[in-house]
Amino acid sequence: MKNFLKIFSFIILFSGLSLSTQAAEKVEYLKTDWSFKGLFGKFDRAALQRGYQVYTEVCSSCHSMKYLSYRNLAEKGGPEFSIEQAKAIAASFEVKDGPNSDGDMFTRPGRLSDKFVMPYDNVQAAQAANGGAYPPDMSVLVKARGGGVDYIYSLLQGYEDPPAGVTLDDGVYYNKYMYGNKIKMANQLSDGLVEYSDGTIASVEQMSKDVTTFLMWSAEPHLESRHQMGFKAIVYLIILTILVYFSMKRIWSRIETEV
């Protein structure tokens, strides 16, 4: 019994320390209005197209999106580029294919059916180019990180000079929203880094929001259809509840209650 009490006390103490540590490390993420939030939420098509531009011009040199194909860019519920635009985007990339009739691999312009081109041939090449760190695939990154879109949005804007007393190794940067505050990815965004074709000012905040919106879509491409289905289900259940209620009233109205 004494051993049980000791073990139980140790578990309570350890749990309390863990909770207090987590509470101390918890940081309030930056907030913004996401068009896709809520029951009637929808993706902003212009934001998705701008987000793809930011990914292509800034992120794609290190981060892959292996679950996306170029045809997805023209599908309903996504950026909704035209078929011609999506074909032009795909053709702007060189894709390794083969073997040909001579048994050799060759490169060709991309097609709609091709997956997004990978920035590195393999994991080892990615690590060698990034000081031993492996840039994570971005296809479902929003869903793989606690905090979701708010975390990614905040992380992109969270780079600061380290506070007094904090030392960083070479190739490590301080980010107040990163777990442990240390990150191997340097700050990638600066005002005016890209030139949006629609004339939107490319501030760090705007680019962070746009690329995060794009990453949300890549992680949940059927979000809009799911919202629509959920709304239809709610309406159906409301109508069914009303019909059941009146049916019950009609059935029980035939029975005389005794007073």
C-alpha positions in Angstrom: 0.0 0.0 0.0 2.9 2.4 0.9 4.6 1.6 -2.4 1.3 2.3 -4.3 0.9 5.7 -2.5 4.5 6.6 -3.4 4.0 5.8 -7.0 0.7 7.6 -7.1 2.3 10.7 -5.5 5.2 10.6 -8.0 2.7 10.5 -11.0 0.8 13.4 -9.6 4.0 15.4 -9.1 5.3 14.6 -12.5 2.0 15.5 -14.2 1.9 18.8 -12.3 5.4 19.7 -13.4 4.6 18.8 -17.0 1.5 21.0 -17.0 3.3 23.9 -15.5 6.1 23.6 -18.0 3.6 23.5 -20.9 1.7 26.5 -19.5 5.0 28.4 -19.2 6.0 27.6 -22.8 2.6 28.4 -24.3 2.6 31.4 -26.6 -0.5 33.2 -27.9 -0.4 32.9 -31.7 -1.2 35.8 -34.0 -4.8 36.0 -35.1 -6.3 37.0 -38.4 -9.6 36.5 -40.2 -9.6 33.3 -42.1 -12.2 33.1 -44.9 -12.5 29.3 -44.6 -13.4 29.2 -40.9 -17.0 28.5 -39.8 -19.9 26.6 -41.2 -20.1 28.7 -44.3 -16.4 29.2 -44.7 -14.9 29.3 -48.2 -11.4 29.7 -49.6 -10.5 33.1 -51.1 -9.5 32.1 -54.7 -7.3 35.2 -55.0 -5.5 34.3 -51.8 -5.0 30.7 -52.9 -3.4 31.9 -56.2 -1.2 34.4 -54.4 -0.3 31.7 -51.9 0.7 29.3 -54.6 3.0 32.1 -56.0 4.6 32.6 -52.6 5.2 28.8 -52.3 6.6 28.6 -55.8 8.9 31.6 -55.5 10.0 31.2 -51.9 9.2 27.8 -50.4 9.5 25.3 -53.2 13.3 25.5 -53.4 13.4 23.6 -50.1 10.0 22.2 -49.2 8.2 19.6 -51.3 4.4 19.1 -51.7 4.4 15.5 -52.8 0.7 14.9 -52.5 -0.3 17.6 -55.0 -0.5 17.3 -58.7 -0.6 20.3 -61.1 -4.1 19.3 -62.2 -5.3 20.1 -58.6 -4.6 23.8 -59.3 -7.5 23.8 -61.7 -10.0 21.8 -59.7 -13.1 23.3 -58.1 -12.7 24.3 -54.5 -9.0 25.2 -55.0 -7.1 28.0 -56.6 -9.2 27.4 -59.7 -6.6 28.4 -62.3 -8.0 27.8 -65.8 -6.9 24.6 -67.5 -4.7 26.6 -69.8 -3.0 28.4 -66.8 -2.5 25.0 -65.0 -1.0 23.5 -68.2 1.4 26.5 -68.5 2.3 26.2 -64.8 3.1 22.5 -65.2 5.0 23.0 -68.4 7.3 25.5 -66.7 8.8 22.7 -64.7 11.2 20.0 -65.9 10.1 16.5 -64.9 12.4 13.4 -65.0 10.8 10.6 -66.9 11.8 7.4 -68.6 13.4 5.1 -69.4 13.1 5.7 -73.1 13.6 3.2 -75.8 17.4 3.3 -75.2 16.9 2.7 -71.5 17.9 6.2 -70.5 16.1 8.6 -68.2 15.2 12.0 -69.7 13.6 15.3 -68.8 10.4 16.8 -70.3 8.1 19.7 -69.6 5.6 18.9 -66.8 2.0 17.8 -67.5 -1.2 18.2 -65.5 -1.0 14.6 -64.3 2.5 15.1 -62.8 3.1 15.5 -59.1 4.7 18.8 -57.9 8.4 18.6 -58.7 10.5 17.7 -55.7 13.3 20.1 -54.7 15.7 17.3 -53.9 16.3 13.8 -55.3 16.3 12.2 -51.8 16.3 12.9 -48.1 20.1 12.8 -47.9 20.5 15.5 -50.5 18.0 17.7 -48.7 19.8 17.3 -45.4 23.2 18.0 -47.0 21.8 21.2 -48.5 20.3 22.4 -45.2 23.0 21.8 -42.6 21.6 18.4 -41.6 18.0 19.6 -41.2 15.3 18.0 -43.4 12.7 20.6 -44.7 9.3 18.9 -44.0 6.9 18.3 -46.8 4.2 21.0 -46.9 1.3 19.0 -48.3 -0.4 18.4 -45.0 1.9 20.6 -42.8 -1.1 22.6 -41.4 -2.7 19.5 -40.0 0.6 18.0 -38.7 1.4 21.0 -36.5 -0.4 21.9 -33.3 -2.1 25.3 -33.7 -2.8 24.7 -37.4 -3.0 27.8 -39.6 -2.5 30.1 -36.7 0.8 28.4 -35.9 2.1 28.5 -39.4 1.0 32.1 -39.9 2.7 33.2 -36.6 5.9 31.2 -37.2 6.5 33.0 -40.5 6.3 36.4 -38.7 8.0 35.3 -35.4 11.7 35.9 -36.2 13.4 38.1 -33.7 16.8 38.8 -32.3 17.4 36.4 -29.4 16.9 37.9 -25.9 19.8 38.5 -23.6 21.3 35.3 -22.3 20.2 33.2 -25.2 22.9 31.9 -27.5 22.4 30.3 -30.8 24.6 27.9 -32.8 25.6 28.7 -36.3 22.7 28.2 -38.7 20.1 28.4 -35.9 17.6 31.3 -35.6 15.4 32.6 -32.9 11.6 32.4 -33.4 9.3 33.2 -30.6 6.5 30.9 -31.9 8.7 27.9 -32.6 8.8 25.2 -29.9 12.0 25.8 -28.0 12.4 29.1 -29.9 15.1 27.7 -32.1 14.7 27.0 -35.8 17.1 26.0 -38.5 15.1 27.8 -41.3 16.2 31.4 -41.8 13.6 34.1 -42.2 12.4 33.7 -45.7 10.0 36.7 -46.0 10.6 40.4 -46.5 8.3 43.2 -47.7 8.1 43.2 -51.5 9.8 39.9 -51.9 7.3 38.8 -54.6 5.3 40.9 -57.0 1.7 39.9 -57.0 0.1 39.9 -60.5 -3.2 41.3 -59.0 -1.5 44.3 -57.5 -1.8 43.3 -53.9 1.0 44.7 -51.7 3.3 41.9 -50.8 3.9 42.7 -47.1 5.3 40.0 -44.8 1.9 39.7 -43.1 0.1 39.4 -46.5 2.4 36.8 -47.8 2.2 34.8 -44.6 -1.6 34.8 -44.8 -1.7 33.9 -48.5 0.8 31.0 -48.3 -0.9 29.7 -45.1 -4.2 29.8 -46.9 -2.7 27.8 -49.7 -1.3 25.2 -47.3 -4.7 24.9 -45.6 -6.2 24.1 -49.0 -3.5 21.5 -49.8 -4.1 19.8 -46.5 -7.9 19.9 -46.8 -8.8 20.3 -50.5 -12.4 19.2 -50.0 -13.2 21.7 -47.1 -15.9 23.6 -49.0 -17.8 20.5 -50.1 -17.5 19.2 -46.5 -19.0 22.4 -45.2 -21.8 22.2 -47.8 -22.5 18.6 -46.8 -22.5 19.5 -43.1 -25.0 22.3 -43.7 -27.3 20.0 -45.7 -27.1 17.4 -42.9 -28.1 20.0 -40.3 -31.1 21.2 -42.4 -32.1 17.6 -42.9 -32.0 16.8 -39.2 -34.0 19.9 -38.3 -36.7 19.0 -40.8 -36.7 15.4 -39.6 -37.0 16.5 -35.9 -40.0 18.7 -36.8 -41.7 15.9 -38.6 -41.1 13.4 -35.8 -42.4 15.9 -33.3 -45.7 16.5 -35.1 -46.0 12.8 -35.8 -45.6 12.1 -32.1 -48.2 14.8 -31.2 -50.7 13.3 -33.7 -50.3 9.7 -32.4 -50.6 10.7 -28.7 -53.6 13.0 -29.4 -55.7 9.9 -29.8 -55.1 8.8 -26.3 -57.2 10.3 -23.6 -55.3 11.1 -20.4 -56.9 10.2 -17.1 -57.1 13.0 -14.6 
